Amino acid sequence: MPGPRLQPALKIGYGVAEVGLNIYVAATALLLFAMLTTVFAVPPGWAGLCLALSKFWDVVTDPAMGWLSDRWRSPTWSRRPFLLAGAVLFSLTFAGLFTVPAFDDWSGSLAYVTVAFMLCATGFTIYAIPYLALAVELTSDYDERTSLTAYRMVFASVGLLLGGALGGLLVSAGGGGRSGYAFMGQVLGAVALFPLLSAFFATRGVATAPSRAPGPADLFSPFRSEAFRILWTTFFLHNLATGTVMSILPIAAAYLLESEDAPATFALLFGTLTLSSIAAAPFWVWISARVDKLRAYRWGGLAFSCALATLFAMGPGRWGLVFALVVLCGFAMSSFQVLPWSMLPDVVDASVATHGEGCAGAFSGLWTAGQKTALALGPLIAGGVLAAAGFAESSAGATVEQSASALSALRWLVSIVPASIFAVGLVFLSRYPLSRDSHHRFLRSQVPV
């Protein structure tokens, strides 16, 4: 039974917050590892461990924040106070994350970034978990959720573009090195605040308090749902794949493409990827309405895996091939950005039907904890492999001579390895049990699916 359609103004006002959230996602996934290894001479294994430790903190805070937002009982303010507090804290700590003081050696820089990253991640969590829970509660309509998610993911792509492509350009504009990264962090931290506040104002008057106050046992109750376990595992593996390739993409631009201006080349590549993703979002909304979300997700995932694997052939002078593959990656990646996020609210509804429980905050907390853990493991894997292969770190953004084994490891990490991980996720996705028809059925009658 379809629910009411959401007004475009609400979709825009709510969705534009993704700009701020994805500035963080892109900048930390794409630039932080490169900053540590090429500006502060942190060995890649230690840099990967820093990002992993900071993200593992989210495994604790995300479910806790979901539980806390579910317990918030105000019918007037709903989850919105967390949006206001999280927006302010995040903006300030993001700027501090990239404004690294001078230390005598790389260990001081590493310690500072680790602590600053944990504080920034906490601000992100305070905002993102209640924000995601609102997406579950704003509408119960199967296809309207895909439309709402498409609005969000278009704005998310803009945030990725700002945090990744513009972020790299801001580093160059700020003089590169320590000062360049500080300039980038301060500019993007200020820019992120305004879209984050948009959702706070756009959702005023929305009453979303859960029907009962959850207890401590509800922290992990979403894993009782088979549909959630399958979708969570798929999403975890897909983020592990993208986290691996994204963390080393700036380094690949320097060493595999042998670019003389690696930050600018990376900005161009990432901008092409993101613009392709934005352009493809309406297609995935259209195709999912005709063949269902699950089938569309499979098609997009298969195309993304194939395009990633073919990046193994990237090299100097192969610009036409590289850009064609990047466009295909962006087109296919749009399905990964739109569809699993629109499937999560359906899973919450299914849990209500089958188990009588569906606290959106608990689902959101575990969902993002898995995502962040995967995105943390990606750089950890990349850093460990590069360290074992003998990758030579550098300082002040300099390009240094690398061994054949290091270049080979870099090539595999940017192509075959993430493509294989993504393909394994598609295997898990084949067992996903929900569809449009089953969703409509349990909404009408609350019959388990």
N, C-alpha and C positions, 0 to 999 in steps of 0.2 A: 504494500500500500504506500504509494509515494507520499512524501511529506511536503510541506509548503516550500516554495522556491524562495531562496534568499535574494535580497535586493543587491544589485551590483555595487552600491555604495558600501554595504557591509562587507562584501567579498573583498573589495579593494582596501577598505580601511583595516580589515583584519589581516589580509594577505600581505600588505606592504611591510609588515613587521619582519617578514622573512628576509628583507634586504639587510637589516641590522644583524639578524642571526647568522646569515650566511657570509657576511663580511668576516665574522669570527671563524666560521668553518673553513673558508678558503684561506685566510691569512695564516691560521695556525697549521693547516694541513700542507699548504704549499710553500710558505715562506719561513716558518719557524725552524724547521730542520736545516734548511739552507743557511739561515742566519747563524745558527750555532756552529755549523761545520765549516763555513767559508768566511765568516767574519770574526768569530771568537775562537777559532781553531779547536773546537771541541771534537774529539774523536767520534766517528759516526756511531759506534756502538753505544757510547755514553749519551749522545744526542737522542738516539732512539729510545734509550731507557728513560731519559727525562720526559719525553712526550708520553711514554707509556705510563709512568708513575702518575703524572698529572691527570691523565685520562682515567686511570683506574680509581682515582678519587671519586669520579662520577658514578662508579658502580655502587658506592655508598650513598652519595647525595641524591642521585636521580630517583631511586625508589622511595627514599625518605621524603623527598619533595612532593612526589606524587601522592603519597599517603597523607601528608600534611595538607595539601590543597584539597583533597577529598574531604578532610575533616572540617574545612572552613565552611561554616554554616550560614553566612550572611546571605539572605535572598536578594539584597540590594547590590552588594559589591561583588558577589560570586567569588571568582578567583582573581579578580582584577587587582587587588592590592599587591599581589606578588609581581604582576606585570610592571607596576610603577617602581617598586623597590629594585627589582632585578634589572630594569633598564638603566637606572642611575648607577648602580654598582658595576654593572658590566662595562658601561662606557668609560668609567674612570680606570678600572683595572686593565682594560684592553690597551689603553694608552701606556700604562705603566709596564705592561708585559714586554713591549718592544723598546722601551726607553731604559736600556741596560746601563748601569753605572760602570765606571772603569774599575777593573780588578787587576791584581798582579798576574794572574794566570787564568786559564780556561775554567778551572774548577769553581772559582768565585762566580763567574758568569753563569755557569751551569746551575749552581745552587740558586742564584737569584731568579733565573728564568723558571726553574722548577716550582718555586714557591709562588711566583707571580702568576704562573699558568694555573695553579690550583685555585688561587683567588679569583682569577678571571673566569675559570670554569664554574665556580660556585655562583657568580653573578649570572652567568648564562643559564645555569640550571634553575635558579629561582624564577627566571622569566620563562624559559622554554617549556618546562613541564606543564605548568598551568595553561600556557598558551596552546600547547598541543591538545590538552584535554578539552579545551573549548571547541576544537574542531570536531570532536566526537559528539558534542552536545548541541551544537548550533543547528544541525539538521539530521534527520534519520533517513532521508531519501538516498537510495543507492547511487543513482547517477548524479544527483545534486552534490553529493560528497566529492565525486570526481571533478565536477566543475569547480567547487570551492578549492580543492587541492591544486587544480591547474592554475588558478589565480595565485595561490601561494607559491607554487613552484616557478612561475614566471618571475615573480618578485625575488624568489630565492636565487634564480639564475642571475638577476641583476646584482644581488649581493655577492654572488660568487665572482662576477665580473669585476666588481669594485674591489673585493678583497684579494683576488688573484691578479688579474691583468692590471687594473689601476694601482693595486698595491705595489706591484713590481715597478711600475713607472714612477710612483711616488718615492720609492727607495732611491731610484736614480736621480729624481729631481731634488731630493734632499742631500745629494752629494755622495750617496752610496755608503757602504760600511755602517759603522755604529750610528752616525748622525742620520743617515738615510733611513734606516729602520725606525729610529725614534720619530722622525718626521712623519713617516707613514703611519705609525701607530697612533700618534696624536691626532692626525687629520681624520683617519677612519674611525677612531673612537668617538670623535665629536659627530661625525656624519651618521654613525649607527644609532645614536640616541633618538633622533627624530622619528624614523620609521618604527622604532620599538614603542614609542609613546602612542603611535597611531592606534594600535590595537586596544590599548587601554581606554581610549576615548570612544572608539568605534563600537565596543561591546558593552557600553554602559546600558543598564536596564535589562541585561540578559541574566535571567535567574537559572543557575545551573547546579545548585547544591545537590549532592546525591541523596537518595531516599533514606539512607541510614548512615550513621557515622562509622567509618571503618575502624576495625581494631588492628593491632599489630600483626595478626595472622593474615590480614589481607594484603600485606606487602608483596607477597609472591603468589597470591591466589590466581592471577592471570595465567600462570603456567598450567593450571588445571584444564585449560582449553586447548584441545588438539589443534584447532585452527591457528591459535596464537602461537603455539610452539613451532609449528611449521613455518608460518610467516616470519616469526622472529628469527629462526635459524637461517632462513633464506636471506633476510635483510642483513643479518650479521655477516654472512659470507660475502655478500655483495659490497658491503662497506669495507670489509677487510681487503677485498680486491682493489677498490678505488683508493683506499687509504695507502696501500702499498705504492701504486703508480703515481698518485698525486704528490706524495712526499718527496719523490726523486725527480719529478718532471723538470724543475729548474736545473738540476744537475745534468739531466739528459740533454737539455738544450745546449749546455756548455760543452759536454764531452762527446756526445754521439752525433750531434749536428755540427759540432765544431764552430759554433757561432762566435763572432768577435764581440757581440753585445748580447750576452746570454740573457740578462734581465728583459731586454726589449724583445728578444725572440720568444722567450717564455710568455711574455705579455701578449704577443701576437697569437701564439698557439692557443693559449688559454682563452683569449677573447673570441677566437674562432670557434672553439669548443662550446663556449657558453652561449654565444649568439645562435649557433645551430640548435642548441637545446631549447632556447626560448622559442625559436621559430617552429619547432616540432611539437610543442605542448598541445596546441589545438588538435593536431592529428591524433595524438594518443587519447585525448578526450573523445574524439569522434569514433575512433576505431574500437575503444573499450565499450562504448554505448551500443555497438553493433555485434561484437563478438564476445563480449564480457571481459572483465578486468584480467582474469587469470590468463586467458589465451593471449591477450595483448601484451601482458607482462612477459610471457614466455618468448614471444616474437622479438620484443625489444631486447631482452636479455641475450638471446642467441646472436642477434646482430652485433651487440656490444662486445660479446666474447670474441667473435670472429675479427672485428675491427682491431681490438686490442692485440690479439695474437699476431696480426699482420704488421703491427708496429715493430716487430723484430727486424724488419727490413729497413728501418729508418737509418739515415746516414747523411753525411754532407753531400750536397748536390741533388738530393732526392726530395726537393721541396714540394713538387707537385704531388707525389705519392703521400708524403707526410700530411699535407693539408687536406687531401681527399679523405684520408683515414680519420683525421681529426674531425672533419665535418660529419662523417658517418658515426663516429663515437658520440658526438654531441647529439645527433638525431636519436640514436638508440638510448643514450643516457637519460634523455627526457622521460622515457617510459619508466626508468628506475626512480626518477624523481617524483613522478606523478602517481603511479599506480599503487605501490605498496603503502604510501601514506593515505590513500583513499580507501584501501582495503582494511586498514587498522580499525576505523570506526565500525565497519561491518563485523569484525571479530568481536568487538565489545558487545554489540547487539546480540551476537550468537551466544556469548557467555551468559548474558542475562537469561536467554531462553533455555539454555542447557543446565546452568548451575545456579541461576537466581542471583548472580553477582555481576557487576559491571562497572565498578568505580573507575571512571575514565582516567583519573590521576594515576592510579596504580598501573594501569596498562601503559600509560604514557611514560612513566618513570622507568619501567623495565625496558620499554622499547628504545628509549634514548640511551639508557645505560648500555644496552647491547651495541647500539650504533657507535657510541663513543669508545667502547672497549675495542671494537673492531678497527676503528680509525686510529686507535693508539697502537694496536698490534701491527698495523701496516708499516709505520715508520720503524718500529722495533725490529720487524723482520728485515726490512730493507737495510737498516743500519747494521744489523748483525751479519747479513750476507756480504755487504760491502766491506765491512771490517775484516771478515774472514778472507775476502778476495784481495785484500791489500790496498783498498782505496786510500789515497793520501788526502787528508784534510788540508785546508789552507786557511789563510787569514786575509782580511781586507778585501774579500771578494775575488782574490786572484785565482787564475786557472793554472794548475800545475800538471806536470807530466804524470800520467796514470799507466799502470801496468796493463798488459793484455788481459790478465785475469780479472782485474777490476772493471775494465770496459765491457768484458763479456758478461760479468755479473749484472752490471748496470743495464745492458741490453735485455737480458732475461727478465729482470725485475720490472721493466717498463712495458713488457709485452706478454710473453708466454705464461709467466707465473700468475699475474693477476687474471689473465683470461681463463686459466684453468680453475682458479678459485671461484670465479664468477660462474663458470659452467657447473661446478659442483652445487652451487646454490640453486641452479635451475632444476637439478635432480630432486632436491628437497621440495621445491615448489610444486612438483608434479603431484604431490599428495595433498595439496590444499583442497579442503572440502566445500568451500562456500561458492555460491553463484548468485546471480541476480534473482532467480526464481526462488531459491531457498531463503534468501534474505527477505523477500516480500512475504513468503509464507509464514516465517516465524514472527514477523512484525504484525501480521494480521491475527495470528492465533497463539503466538508464543509457543508453538510446537517445536521441540528440539530438532536441529538439522544434523 
